[in-house]
C-alpha cells in the first residue's frame, strides 16, 4: 500500500482568458485559494464561472494565463488524481485494469498494481466485478471504479469535477456516503466542484462560493459540522442557514448565467 501523504494546494491570483471570435473572454480573474493538507473543500458557483477551468489548471490539463499554482507535500511537488463527471473509465479495460491504470502510468510493478487494485475494489465493494467490463456495470458502479482508481494512485491530492452529477438521486446519496467514508479513512486533500449546495455542505470542511464570470472567490465559508458526519445534519437549523446563505450568494449570478446561456 502507498503511505498516506498530505499536500497543500495554493493558487495565487490565477486568471484565464479564452478567445472567442477573436475577442478575449476571461473565465477566471485573480482567483486565489489555499487548501490545507488533508481537508475536503467544495467549490460552488453559477454555470460558466470557471469552476472546472480552475480544476483543470490545478491538474495541469489547462494552462493559466497569469498567476501561480503549487501542490506540494512536505518537501516536494505532487501530482493530482482526477475524477470526472462521466467517470472516464476505459471501456476496453476490465474493472481491475481500470483501477490499476494510474499505477501502471507511474511504473508500479504488476504484482503491486494487482494487490493495490484488489484492495481498492474490496473497499468500494466491487471485488466480485474485477474481471467485468464497464458496460456490464451500473452508472453508480462505474463511478465507484473511477473513484477507486483516483484513490489507488496514491496521490495526496484528488481533484473531482462533478463526480456524482450524472447519478440518480438515490445512487448519488449512497455515493456521497461512500465518498465520505473513503475520505475519512485516507484524509487526502480533496478539491471538488459541484452544483449541489446540499452535497457541498454534507461532504466538505469549507465551501468556496464563486462569482459569475470572470470567476473569483465571492465567499469562503467554513462548514460547522463535526466528523464523522451523516445525513442527519440536514435536519439541523445550522444546515438550513448555511444552505440559504450560499444560495443567496449565488442567486443573482445563477439568474444572469441562465439569461445569457
LINSULCOR-V193997 format. One record per backbone hydrogen bond with DSSP energy under -0.5 kcal/mol. CO is the residue of the C=O (numbers start at 1). NH is the residue of the N-H. If there is no record, write none. Layout:
co-><CO CO>
nh-><NH NH>
This chain:
co-><8 8 9 10 11 11 12 14 15 15 16 16 18 19 20 23 25 25 27 28 30 31 33 34 35 36 39 39 40 40 41 42 43 44 46 50 51 52 53 54 55 56 56 57 66 68 70 71 72 76 79 81 83 84 86 89 90 93 94 95 96 98 100 101 102 103 104 109 110 111 112 113 114 115 116 117 118 119 120 121 121 122 126 127 129 130 132 133 134 138 139 140 141 142 143 144 145 146 147 148 149 150 151 156 157 158 158 159 159 160 160 162 164 168 169 170 171 172 173 174 175 176 177 178 179 180 181 182 183 188 189 190 191 192 193 195 196 197 198 199 200 205 206 207 207 208 208 209 209 215 216 216 219 219 221 222 230 231 232 233 236 237 238 239 240 241 242 243 244 245 246 247 250 251 252 253 254 255 256 257 258>
nh-><10 72 35 70 13 33 68 31 65 66 27 28 25 21 23 20 18 27 215 16 32 14 11 36 9 39 41 190 205 206 192 208 194 210 49 54 55 56 57 58 59 61 62 60 15 12 10 78 8 73 157 159 161 87 88 91 93 134 98 99 100 101 104 105 106 108 107 113 114 115 116 117 118 119 120 121 122 123 124 126 127 125 129 130 132 96 95 136 137 142 143 144 145 146 147 148 149 150 151 152 153 153 154 189 81 160 191 83 161 162 193 165 167 172 173 174 175 176 177 178 179 180 181 182 183 184 185 186 187 190 158 41 160 43 162 197 200 201 202 203 204 223 42 209 221 44 210 218 219 29 211 218 209 221 207 224 233 234 235 236 240 241 242 243 244 245 246 247 248 249 250 251 254 255 256 257 258 259 260 261 261>
